[in-house]
């Protein structure tokens, strides 16, 4: 059974769909809505790009910090393996 919040979201979603379908009888008003939607979309894209770039930089830093300990461990075990093979 859907919760009250799910029903509220569905009714809000339905209302927003009908609101976006309605067109103003004045063409300039429609052009203005499109411009606002375009500007909003461009702003959203800019924010998303910035967030992705920050996350990418953060992950790159984590990887760079993680590599030296791995290399050290590999060198240690590589040395032990060579000693064992020669031993």
PyMOL commands that set and color helices and strands:
alter all, ss='L'
color gray80, all
select helices_A, chain A and resi 4-21+27-86
alter helices_A, ss='H'
color red, helices_A
deselect
rebuild
show_as cartoon
